[in-house]
Amino acid sequence: MRTLSTVLLLPILFQACAESTLDQSQLDDPNINVLDVSFSTIQYGGNPFGGVQVPPNQDQFQENLSDMRQVNQGDMHTQGDMHTQGDMSTQSDQFLVDQSIDMMTPDPIEDMQVTPPDPLAACPRIRVVNTGVDGLRIRPLPNRTQDSIGIIPDGTQLDVLQIVTDGEDIMGNNDWYQVRYNNLTGYVSAYFCQCLAPPDPNMAPEDFRLPFTCGSRYRVTQGNNGDVSHSGRSAYAFDFGMSLNTPMLAMRAGVVRHTRDATGPGDNCYSGGGPECRDFANYVVLEHNDGTGTAYVHLNRVDVQVGQQIEQGQQLGLSGSTGYSTGPHAHVERQQLCASRFCQSIEMRFADVDVHGGIPQEDEWVVSGNCH
């Protein structure tokens, strides 16, 4: 019985490249339908055209298809009593053409080059967390077979140089990160690390705004590299003279990483003091998505908690004179992040300061555009 399934076999038959057992006289016989040729009549590599080679392109295939229609004049029977008269329909012709071309076209997927994923893309940077002791030990190999070569404090952020996935198992985690800390290069266990996004290389000056209420105006009492105390670690700090309990706002959105609110009324360093009061200032430190932080120091009150997400312009606390201070003022700075509040300051430019490239100078008055 002739069935429609024989039409679907035609593209497969076109792949044959040796001779069929049909001869030319059979092909010329109008009573023989080429579509009725069974697989058993074709030798491996054969084709239904009795030695005619597989058409190398669509034009030649169309010519052969036309020849087939001439041979296949009459009814084309399908299942049951259904049949079509004359030539095969245009839709059927196009189906045969499309199917044959698809089978003769190499599958492009076979030639695709697959690039393995970069393991560093998932964890390009880490923060040391929850060591429970004095810090995380950095070791010469991704295991504990040798003594540590140094200790990295909690909270320290580091770039990952390499990820080792078959290091010593630490609490069910075999991953170790190769890092560089100060002048040391070694490995730390991933169990004590939190993966971070890479720093944003396109951070713009407008990302930072003055730390006080929109429209308020204050004087810079000490700028970068000031003569009183802005040198060394604090070289890029700013002091703004203001009265006690002035709201202090976030200069940029971030996450609270450190706070201190222990110095209060009656304490020796509550109203300020000399260098001996340096460690008794109240403060807030935010971490930003560019991998840096900002510190707000000498606060009289702290209004946020560690881990809290902060928006730009959100109140962090009230200004004061706690710690190493000669009177009420706001001390702010941008920092490289480290384990404590006392980290190396780095340059910061304010988007709402339109002189000196966004870096206000000592004795200049500035007006806040922190209006979020």
LINZI-V830978 format. One record per helix or strand of 2 or more residues. SS is the DSSP state (H for helix, E for strand). FROM is the first residue (numbers start at 1). TO is the last residue. Records with the same first field share a line. If there is no record, write none. Layout:
# LINZI-V830978
SS=FROM-TO ; FROM-TO
This chain:
# LINZI-V830978
H=5-13 ; 24-28 ; 34-36 ; 39-41 ; 58-71 ; 90-104 ; 108-111 ; 119-122 ; 190-192 ; 205-207 ; 232-234 ; 275-280 ; 356-358
E=76-77 ; 83-84 ; 125-128 ; 136-139 ; 148-152 ; 157-164 ; 176-181 ; 184-189 ; 193-196 ; 217-222 ; 238-241 ; 247-249 ; 254-260 ; 283-287 ; 292-297 ; 301-302 ; 309-310 ; 315-318 ; 329-336 ; 345-346 ; 365-367
